[in-house]
């Protein structure tokens, strides 16, 4: 018996019998609109693959995030056939790349075996390309993975009653930050591609389940096993992603429930066993996030190179263990106030928001059909995101260097398959127009170095002007600008216009004429803030984008009446509520370097004369 629409709604497949006769397929495929859709998607993917294999990253001033770890891990596999860190890995990296590496290493047996502190599946996938094409092989592999998964997803949507499947996929990929991850050597795009390919395969396999009994049961089990393995790849890195398997399980047709579920489970278990087994053999631990783990650079030296490997435990003890599984490593917080602020930033944050940087997903949610399995897909997305906000409340998006929310990327394809059946071609085109406000910087400079002195290149002026600053996220700041304690106030620099001066950050150095953007924090709410110029300033102080107005407090001094804080919540160093204030100020007049001091202003009503 063929699979009905009710058996396929786990991936938002329409609840009608589909006519897949040769004539109807030819008619649909032969339409001019469909040809243009496939041509657009194919053309964009070809451009991306060519750009990825030819990008000049040697002009970049450095690596971003954990790129050095993934590159060195892939090179170790490609040239040595192993996953252990050794002196030759470091020597080879230095000979191939112009940047000094900072590598995360891990050992589960006190340094007897030292491996890379990242799951190896991504490194294994890009290793053949790295062997043939060097660093460009890694970015080229990213583009190929994205091309294959995008085409599979477009084919799966085209097999349903959803209109403009290839056009929707083109918008999902190129009208979001997704395509720009190709030029960043990190595993998250690879995880998204395995998830997208797995979900597309589940749909295609479910649709073909009713086409007679000629296909052998063994072959069907193997195919379901392959899909289970693909869907489990992301879960090797972050276990909450394993919830995606629930959506796949609900899409298995009723007549092959036993073989389908068995295959999915077997494939997923196999991937988990291979990953854990390889990690145990190379590092003495089951997880790359366990044991003793930390980053090493030329400042700390490297084990087996700058200090004997036998001193591994001592080196980790001195610098601190960054294991995710050790005692005291978790910062999990179940606080409703903190969860509320994080939920706001999750959707609308200027650097990590889903709405500005994955807008097509939000549009796809309009017009959803009533289906229990559709709601399961949404529940999985919500469950994964909430888990990250609870377990990693101060870094639920991926940390320094991340292009928007990279932790969202692996579950993004779940929303691709929720495209409303009645959505015409105007919907994805409208998404492109609206999202252009936020995605334009990536369209013009996708392969450029993602970090600028004033922040991340992908964050447009519209986001800086309209969207809230993620005060809960410890890495959401101008790159290279550490938070400081200044005159009893916590300061975070949101652009490069201010520099702390002195061993205790007693002063701030700014250039007049440039906006200075800061978060100012205090354990107690601030009534006001005094800004004192330590040098002669020819211009006046202006407060930008705020109702707060400065009042002259004397020669070279201004007081800001702050009002209510922009946010108040726990911080990563204290469970007590902390008030933060978002400031954008500028001194008008000619460009000159001046030094300032900020301090809490005493409210006028506390004056002895009152």
C-alpha positions as CSV (number, residue, x, y, z in Angstrom):
1,X,0.0,0.0,0.0
2,X,1.4,3.5,-0.9
3,X,2.2,6.1,1.7
4,X,-0.5,8.7,2.2
5,X,0.0,12.4,2.9
6,X,-0.8,11.7,6.6
7,X,2.3,9.6,6.8
8,X,4.5,12.3,5.4
9,X,3.6,15.4,7.4
10,X,6.5,15.0,9.8
11,X,8.4,17.2,7.3
12,X,5.4,19.4,6.5
13,X,4.5,17.4,3.4
14,X,1.0,18.3,2.2
15,X,-1.9,16.0,3.3
16,X,-2.9,15.0,-0.2
17,X,-2.1,12.1,-2.4
18,X,0.6,13.2,-4.8
19,X,0.5,12.3,-8.5
20,X,4.0,11.3,-9.5
21,X,3.1,9.9,-12.9
22,X,5.6,10.5,-15.6
23,X,3.3,13.0,-17.4
24,X,2.7,15.2,-14.4
25,X,6.4,15.3,-13.4
26,X,7.3,16.3,-17.0
27,X,4.7,19.0,-17.0
28,X,5.9,20.4,-13.7
29,X,9.5,20.2,-14.6
30,X,8.9,21.7,-18.0
31,X,7.4,24.9,-16.7
32,X,9.3,28.1,-17.4
33,X,9.0,29.2,-13.8
34,X,10.4,25.9,-12.5
35,X,13.3,26.0,-15.0
36,X,14.2,29.6,-13.9
37,X,14.1,28.5,-10.2
38,X,16.5,25.6,-10.8
39,X,18.7,27.9,-12.9
40,X,18.8,30.5,-10.2
41,X,19.7,28.0,-7.4
42,X,22.2,26.2,-9.6
43,X,23.8,29.4,-10.8
44,X,24.2,30.7,-7.2
45,X,25.7,27.4,-6.0
46,X,28.2,27.3,-8.9
47,X,29.3,30.8,-8.2
48,X,29.7,29.9,-4.5
49,X,31.8,26.8,-5.2
50,X,34.1,28.7,-7.6
51,X,34.5,31.6,-5.1
52,X,35.2,29.1,-2.3
53,X,38.0,27.3,-4.2
54,X,39.6,30.6,-5.3
55,X,39.2,32.8,-2.3
56,X,42.4,34.6,-1.2
57,X,42.4,34.2,2.6
58,X,46.2,34.9,2.8
59,X,45.3,38.6,2.8
60,X,43.4,38.1,6.1
61,X,45.2,39.4,9.1
62,X,44.6,36.2,11.1
63,X,42.4,33.2,11.8
64,X,39.0,33.5,13.4
65,X,37.6,31.4,16.3
66,X,38.7,27.8,16.2
67,X,39.8,27.7,12.6
68,X,43.4,26.7,13.5
69,X,42.2,23.7,15.4
70,X,40.0,22.4,12.5
71,X,42.7,23.1,9.9
72,X,45.5,21.4,11.9
73,X,43.2,18.5,12.7
74,X,42.3,18.0,9.0
75,X,46.0,18.3,8.0
76,X,46.9,15.7,10.5
77,X,44.4,13.3,9.0
78,X,45.3,14.2,5.4
79,X,49.1,13.9,5.7
80,X,49.7,11.7,8.7
81,X,46.5,9.6,8.9
82,X,46.0,10.2,12.6
83,X,44.2,12.5,15.0
84,X,46.9,13.0,17.6
85,X,48.7,16.3,18.0
86,X,52.5,16.1,17.5
87,X,55.4,18.4,16.8
88,X,55.2,17.7,13.0
89,X,51.5,18.9,13.0
90,X,52.6,22.3,14.4
91,X,55.7,22.5,12.1
92,X,53.6,21.7,9.0
93,X,50.9,24.3,10.0
94,X,53.5,27.0,10.4
95,X,55.0,26.2,7.0
96,X,51.7,26.3,5.2
97,X,50.0,29.3,6.9
98,X,51.2,32.8,7.7
99,X,49.3,33.0,11.1
100,X,50.4,31.8,14.5
101,X,48.0,29.1,15.6
102,X,45.9,28.8,18.7
103,X,44.8,25.2,19.0
104,X,42.4,23.5,21.4
105,X,44.0,20.3,22.7
106,X,42.6,17.5,24.9
107,X,43.8,14.5,26.8
108,X,41.9,12.0,28.9
109,X,44.9,10.3,30.4
110,X,47.1,13.0,31.8
111,X,49.0,13.8,28.6
112,X,50.1,10.4,27.5
113,X,47.9,10.9,24.4
114,X,47.1,14.4,23.2
115,X,44.5,15.0,20.5
116,X,42.6,17.9,19.1
117,X,39.7,19.1,21.3
118,X,37.1,19.0,18.6
119,X,35.0,16.1,17.1
120,X,36.8,14.7,14.1
121,X,34.0,14.2,11.6
122,X,34.2,17.6,10.0
123,X,38.0,17.3,9.8
124,X,37.7,13.9,8.2
125,X,35.2,15.3,5.6
126,X,37.4,18.1,4.5
127,X,40.8,16.3,4.8
128,X,40.9,15.0,1.2
129,X,40.2,18.5,-0.1
130,X,42.8,20.0,2.2
131,X,45.4,17.4,0.9
132,X,44.7,18.4,-2.7
133,X,44.0,22.1,-2.5
134,X,45.4,23.3,0.9
135,X,43.4,25.8,2.8
136,X,41.2,26.6,-0.2
137,X,40.2,22.9,-0.1
138,X,38.5,23.5,3.2
139,X,36.4,26.4,2.0
140,X,35.8,24.6,-1.3
141,X,34.6,21.5,0.6
142,X,32.2,23.7,2.6
143,X,30.7,25.0,-0.7
144,X,30.4,21.5,-2.2
145,X,28.6,20.2,1.0
146,X,26.2,23.2,0.9
147,X,25.6,22.7,-2.8
148,X,24.7,19.0,-2.5
149,X,22.4,19.5,0.6
150,X,20.7,22.5,-1.1
151,X,19.9,20.5,-4.3
152,X,18.6,17.6,-2.3
153,X,16.4,19.9,-0.2
154,X,15.1,21.6,-3.4
155,X,14.4,18.2,-4.9
156,X,12.5,17.1,-1.8
157,X,10.4,20.3,-1.7
158,X,9.7,19.9,-5.5
159,X,8.3,16.4,-4.9
160,X,5.7,17.9,-2.5
161,X,2.9,20.3,-3.4
162,X,5.0,23.2,-2.1
163,X,5.4,25.8,-4.8
164,X,8.8,27.1,-5.8
165,X,10.9,24.7,-3.9
166,X,14.2,25.6,-5.5
167,X,13.5,29.3,-5.1
168,X,12.7,28.8,-1.4
169,X,16.0,26.9,-0.9
170,X,17.9,29.7,-2.7
171,X,16.4,32.2,-0.4
172,X,17.0,30.1,2.7
173,X,20.7,29.9,1.8
174,X,21.5,33.2,0.2
175,X,19.2,35.6,1.9
176,X,20.6,34.6,5.3
177,X,24.1,34.4,6.8
178,X,24.2,30.7,5.7
179,X,26.2,31.0,2.5
180,X,28.9,33.2,4.1
181,X,29.8,30.3,6.5
182,X,31.4,28.7,3.5
183,X,34.4,31.0,3.9
184,X,34.8,30.3,7.6
185,X,36.5,27.0,8.4
186,X,34.2,25.8,11.2
187,X,32.1,22.7,11.6
188,X,28.6,24.3,11.9
189,X,27.9,24.6,8.2
190,X,28.9,21.0,7.8
191,X,26.5,20.0,10.5
192,X,23.7,22.0,8.8
193,X,24.4,20.2,5.5
194,X,24.3,16.8,7.1
195,X,21.0,17.7,8.7
196,X,19.5,19.1,5.5
197,X,20.6,16.1,3.5
198,X,19.3,13.7,6.1
199,X,15.9,15.4,6.2
200,X,15.6,15.6,2.4
201,X,16.5,12.0,2.2
202,X,13.9,11.1,4.7
203,X,11.2,12.8,2.7
204,X,12.4,11.3,-0.6
205,X,12.6,7.8,0.8
206,X,9.1,8.2,2.4
207,X,7.6,9.3,-0.9
208,X,9.1,6.3,-2.7
209,X,7.9,3.8,-0.1
210,X,4.7,2.9,-2.0
211,X,6.3,2.2,-5.3
212,X,5.9,-1.5,-5.3
213,X,7.7,-4.3,-3.4
214,X,10.6,-4.6,-5.9
215,X,13.0,-2.8,-3.6
216,X,14.7,-5.1,-1.1
217,X,14.2,-4.7,2.6
218,X,17.9,-4.8,3.1
219,X,18.4,-1.9,0.8
220,X,15.7,0.1,2.5
221,X,17.3,-0.6,5.9
222,X,20.7,0.6,4.6
223,X,19.1,3.7,3.2
224,X,17.4,4.5,6.5
225,X,20.6,3.8,8.3
226,X,22.5,6.2,6.1
227,X,19.9,8.9,6.9
228,X,20.1,8.2,10.6
229,X,23.9,8.5,10.5
230,X,23.6,11.9,8.7
231,X,21.1,13.2,11.2
232,X,23.3,12.1,14.1
233,X,26.5,13.8,12.9
234,X,25.6,17.2,14.5
235,X,24.7,15.4,17.8
236,X,28.2,14.2,18.1
237,X,29.3,17.7,18.8
238,X,26.2,18.9,20.7
239,X,23.8,16.3,22.0
240,X,20.6,18.5,21.8
241,X,20.8,18.2,18.0
242,X,19.9,14.5,18.3
243,X,16.3,15.6,18.8
244,X,16.2,16.0,15.0
245,X,15.9,12.2,14.8
246,X,12.5,12.5,16.4
247,X,11.2,14.4,13.4
248,X,12.7,11.8,11.0
249,X,11.2,8.9,13.0
250,X,7.7,10.4,12.7
251,X,8.1,10.7,8.9
252,X,8.8,6.9,8.5
253,X,5.8,5.4,6.5
254,X,3.5,3.2,8.6
255,X,4.1,0.1,6.4
256,X,7.9,0.1,7.1
257,X,7.9,1.4,10.6
258,X,10.0,-1.4,11.9
259,X,12.7,-1.3,9.2
260,X,12.7,2.5,9.0
261,X,13.0,3.1,12.8
262,X,15.6,0.3,13.1
263,X,17.7,1.7,10.3
264,X,17.6,5.3,11.7
265,X,18.5,4.1,15.2
266,X,21.3,1.8,13.9
267,X,22.8,4.6,11.8
268,X,22.8,7.1,14.6
269,X,24.3,4.6,17.1
270,X,27.0,3.7,14.7
271,X,28.1,7.3,14.2
272,X,28.1,7.9,18.0
273,X,30.2,4.8,18.5
274,X,32.7,5.6,15.8
275,X,33.1,9.1,17.1
276,X,33.5,8.1,20.7
277,X,35.8,5.1,19.9
278,X,38.1,7.2,17.7
279,X,38.3,9.8,20.5
280,X,39.1,7.2,23.1
281,X,41.9,5.6,21.0
282,X,43.5,9.0,20.2
283,X,43.1,10.9,23.5
284,X,42.0,8.4,26.2
285,X,38.5,9.9,26.6
286,X,35.1,9.3,25.0
287,X,34.4,13.0,24.3
288,X,36.7,15.8,22.9
289,X,35.0,18.1,25.4
290,X,35.9,16.0,28.4
291,X,39.1,15.1,30.2
292,X,41.7,17.9,30.4
293,X,41.2,20.5,27.7
294,X,42.4,23.9,26.9
295,X,43.8,26.2,24.2
296,X,47.5,26.5,23.5
297,X,49.4,29.2,21.6
298,X,52.9,30.5,21.3
299,X,52.2,32.4,24.6
300,X,51.6,29.1,26.6
301,X,53.8,26.9,24.4
302,X,52.7,23.6,23.0
303,X,53.0,20.2,24.7
304,X,55.8,18.0,23.2
305,X,57.3,21.1,21.5
306,X,57.9,23.9,24.0
307,X,57.6,21.8,27.1
308,X,57.7,18.0,27.8
309,X,54.4,16.2,27.2
310,X,54.8,14.8,30.7
311,X,54.1,18.3,32.0
312,X,50.7,18.4,30.4
313,X,48.7,18.1,33.6
314,X,50.8,20.9,35.2
315,X,50.3,23.2,32.2
316,X,46.5,22.6,32.3
317,X,46.4,23.2,36.0
318,X,48.2,26.5,35.7
319,X,46.0,27.8,32.9
320,X,42.7,26.2,33.8
321,X,40.8,23.3,32.4
322,X,38.2,24.3,29.8
323,X,36.5,20.9,29.7
324,X,32.7,21.0,29.3
325,X,32.3,18.0,31.5
326,X,34.5,18.9,34.5
327,X,33.4,20.0,37.9
328,X,32.5,23.7,37.9
329,X,32.5,24.0,34.2
330,X,28.8,24.4,33.7
331,X,27.2,27.8,33.9
332,X,23.7,26.5,33.5
333,X,21.1,28.8,35.0
334,X,17.3,28.3,35.2
335,X,16.3,31.9,35.8
336,X,13.2,33.2,34.1
337,X,14.5,36.7,34.0
338,X,17.7,35.7,32.3
339,X,15.8,33.3,30.0
340,X,13.5,36.2,29.0
341,X,16.4,38.5,28.0
342,X,18.1,35.7,26.1
343,X,14.8,34.9,24.3
344,X,14.7,38.6,23.2
345,X,18.3,38.5,22.0
346,X,17.8,35.1,20.3
347,X,15.3,36.6,18.0
348,X,16.2,40.3,17.8
349,X,19.8,40.6,19.0
350,X,21.9,42.9,16.8
351,X,24.7,40.3,16.4
352,X,22.9,37.0,17.0
353,X,19.3,37.5,16.1
354,X,17.4,34.9,14.1
355,X,15.0,37.5,12.7
356,X,17.6,39.7,11.0
357,X,20.1,37.0,9.9
358,X,17.7,34.1,9.2
359,X,14.7,36.0,8.1
360,X,13.4,33.5,5.5
361,X,12.9,31.0,8.4
362,X,10.5,33.5,10.1
363,X,8.6,34.0,6.8
364,X,8.3,30.3,6.3
365,X,6.5,30.0,9.6
366,X,3.5,32.0,8.3
367,X,0.6,30.0,7.1
368,X,1.6,26.7,8.7
369,X,-0.9,23.8,8.4
370,X,-2.4,22.2,11.4
371,X,-0.5,19.0,11.8
372,X,0.8,17.3,14.9
373,X,4.0,16.4,13.2
374,X,4.6,20.0,12.0
375,X,4.3,21.1,15.7
376,X,6.8,18.4,16.6
377,X,9.3,20.0,14.2
378,X,8.7,23.4,15.8
379,X,8.9,21.8,19.3
380,X,12.3,20.3,18.4
381,X,13.6,23.7,17.2
382,X,12.3,25.4,20.4
383,X,13.6,22.6,22.6
384,X,17.2,22.8,21.1
385,X,17.3,26.6,21.4
386,X,15.9,26.6,24.9
387,X,18.4,24.0,26.0
388,X,21.3,26.1,24.7
389,X,19.9,29.2,26.5
390,X,19.7,27.2,29.8
391,X,22.9,25.3,29.6
392,X,25.0,28.1,27.9
393,X,23.1,31.2,29.0
394,X,26.1,33.5,28.5
395,X,27.1,32.0,25.1
396,X,24.1,30.4,23.4
397,X,25.2,31.4,19.9
398,X,28.8,30.3,19.4
399,X,31.1,32.9,20.9
400,X,33.8,35.1,19.4
401,X,34.1,35.1,15.6
402,X,30.6,33.6,15.1
403,X,28.6,34.7,12.0
404,X,25.4,35.4,13.8
405,X,24.0,32.4,15.8
406,X,26.1,29.4,14.5
407,X,24.4,27.1,17.1
408,X,21.1,27.7,15.3
409,X,22.6,26.7,11.9
410,X,22.4,22.9,12.3
411,X,18.6,23.0,13.0
412,X,17.8,25.7,10.5
413,X,16.9,23.0,7.8
414,X,14.0,21.9,10.0
415,X,12.3,25.1,9.0
416,X,13.0,24.7,5.3
417,X,10.6,21.8,5.2
418,X,7.8,23.8,6.8
419,X,7.3,25.9,3.7
420,X,3.5,26.7,3.4
421,X,1.9,24.7,0.6
422,X,0.1,27.8,-0.7
423,X,3.1,30.1,-0.6
424,X,3.6,31.4,-4.1
425,X,6.8,32.7,-5.6
426,X,6.1,36.2,-4.2
427,X,6.8,35.0,-0.6
428,X,10.5,34.1,-1.0
429,X,11.0,37.2,-3.2
430,X,9.5,39.3,-0.5
431,X,11.8,37.7,2.0
432,X,14.8,38.6,-0.1
433,X,13.7,42.3,-0.3
434,X,13.1,42.6,3.5
435,X,16.2,40.7,4.5
436,X,18.4,42.7,2.2
437,X,18.4,45.4,4.9
438,X,20.4,43.1,7.1
439,X,22.2,40.8,4.7
440,X,23.6,43.5,2.3
441,X,27.1,43.6,3.9
442,X,27.5,39.9,3.3
443,X,26.4,40.1,-0.3
444,X,29.1,42.7,-1.0
445,X,31.9,41.2,1.1
446,X,31.1,37.5,1.9
447,X,34.7,36.3,1.6
448,X,36.3,39.3,3.3
449,X,37.9,39.0,6.8
450,X,34.8,39.0,9.0
451,X,36.2,41.2,11.8
452,X,36.7,45.0,11.6
453,X,37.9,47.4,14.3
454,X,34.4,48.4,15.0
455,X,32.9,44.9,15.2
456,X,31.8,42.2,12.9
457,X,31.5,43.0,9.2
458,X,28.2,41.2,8.8
459,X,26.4,43.5,11.3
460,X,24.8,46.3,9.2
461,X,24.2,49.9,10.3
462,X,20.5,49.1,10.5
463,X,21.1,46.5,13.2
464,X,23.4,48.8,15.1
465,X,20.7,51.5,15.0
466,X,17.6,49.5,15.7
467,X,18.3,46.2,17.5
468,X,19.2,45.6,21.1
469,X,22.7,44.8,22.4
470,X,23.1,41.3,23.8
471,X,24.2,42.2,27.3
472,X,23.9,38.6,28.5
473,X,26.4,37.3,25.9
474,X,30.0,37.5,27.1
475,X,31.5,37.6,23.6
476,X,29.1,40.1,21.9
477,X,31.5,43.0,21.8
478,X,34.0,44.7,19.5
479,X,36.7,42.0,18.7
480,X,39.9,42.5,20.6
481,X,38.3,44.8,23.2
482,X,38.2,43.1,26.6
483,X,35.7,44.2,29.2
484,X,37.3,46.3,31.9
485,X,36.5,47.7,35.4
486,X,36.8,51.4,35.2
487,X,36.2,53.7,38.2
488,X,34.0,51.0,39.8
489,X,32.0,50.6,36.6
490,X,31.9,47.6,34.2
491,X,32.5,48.7,30.6
492,X,32.1,46.8,27.4
493,X,33.3,48.3,24.2
494,X,30.9,47.9,21.3
495,X,33.1,49.5,18.7
496,X,36.7,50.5,18.3
497,X,36.4,54.2,19.2
498,X,37.5,53.9,22.8
499,X,40.6,52.3,24.2
500,X,41.3,51.7,28.0
501,X,44.5,53.3,29.2
502,X,46.6,52.4,32.3
503,X,47.1,49.1,34.1
504,X,43.8,49.5,35.9
505,X,41.9,51.1,32.9
506,X,41.9,54.4,34.8
507,X,41.2,56.4,31.7
508,X,39.6,56.0,28.3
509,X,41.2,57.3,25.1
510,X,38.9,58.4,22.3
511,X,39.0,60.3,19.0
512,X,36.6,63.2,18.9
513,X,34.2,63.2,16.0
514,X,33.8,59.4,16.2
515,X,30.8,57.8,18.0
516,X,31.8,55.9,21.1
517,X,29.5,53.0,21.9
518,X,29.6,51.4,25.3
519,X,27.7,49.2,27.7
520,X,28.1,50.5,31.2
521,X,27.2,48.2,34.0
522,X,26.8,48.4,37.8
523,X,25.6,46.1,40.5
524,X,23.2,48.8,41.7
525,X,21.1,51.0,39.3
526,X,22.8,54.2,38.3
527,X,21.0,57.5,38.6
528,X,23.5,59.3,36.4
529,X,26.9,59.1,34.8
530,X,29.6,61.8,34.8
531,X,31.9,62.1,31.9
532,X,35.0,64.1,32.6
533,X,37.5,65.2,29.9
534,X,41.0,65.0,31.2
535,X,42.3,67.0,28.2
536,X,41.0,70.2,26.6
537,X,38.1,69.5,24.3
538,X,37.0,72.0,21.8
539,X,33.6,70.4,21.0
540,X,30.5,69.6,23.0
541,X,29.2,66.1,24.0
542,X,26.3,64.7,22.0
543,X,24.3,61.7,23.0
544,X,23.2,59.7,19.9
545,X,20.1,57.7,19.5
546,X,18.8,58.1,23.0
547,X,16.4,60.4,24.9
548,X,19.1,60.8,27.5
549,X,20.5,64.3,27.3
550,X,23.7,65.6,28.8
551,X,23.8,68.6,31.1
552,X,26.9,70.7,31.5
553,X,28.5,70.1,34.9
554,X,31.4,72.6,34.5
555,X,34.5,73.0,32.5
556,X,35.1,69.8,30.5
557,X,32.5,67.8,32.5
558,X,29.1,66.5,31.6
559,X,26.4,64.5,33.5
560,X,24.0,62.0,31.9
561,X,20.7,61.4,33.6
562,X,20.4,57.7,32.7
563,X,16.9,56.7,33.7
564,X,16.0,53.0,33.6
565,X,18.7,50.5,32.6
566,X,18.6,49.0,29.1
567,X,18.7,45.5,30.8
568,X,19.0,44.0,34.3
569,X,19.9,40.3,34.7
570,X,22.4,37.9,36.1
571,X,26.0,37.9,34.7
572,X,28.5,35.2,34.2
573,X,30.5,36.2,37.2
574,X,27.6,36.8,39.6
575,X,24.1,35.5,40.2
576,X,23.0,38.9,41.4
577,X,21.0,41.1,39.1
578,X,23.3,43.5,37.2
579,X,22.1,46.8,35.5
580,X,23.5,47.7,32.1
581,X,23.1,51.0,30.2
582,X,23.7,51.3,26.5
583,X,25.5,54.6,25.6
584,X,26.4,56.2,22.2
585,X,28.2,59.5,22.6
586,X,30.3,61.7,20.5
587,X,32.3,64.9,20.8
588,X,31.6,67.2,17.9
589,X,34.4,69.3,16.5
590,X,37.7,68.5,14.7
591,X,39.3,65.1,15.1
592,X,41.7,65.0,18.1
593,X,42.7,62.4,20.7
594,X,41.4,63.0,24.2
595,X,41.3,61.1,27.4
596,X,38.1,60.7,29.5
597,X,37.1,59.3,32.9
598,X,33.6,58.0,33.6
599,X,32.1,57.6,37.1
600,X,28.8,57.4,38.8
601,X,27.1,60.7,39.2
602,X,25.6,61.6,42.6
603,X,21.9,62.4,42.2
604,X,21.1,66.1,42.8
605,X,18.5,65.2,45.4
606,X,21.2,63.8,47.7
607,X,23.1,67.2,47.8
608,X,23.6,68.5,51.4
609,X,21.9,71.8,50.4
610,X,18.5,70.0,49.7
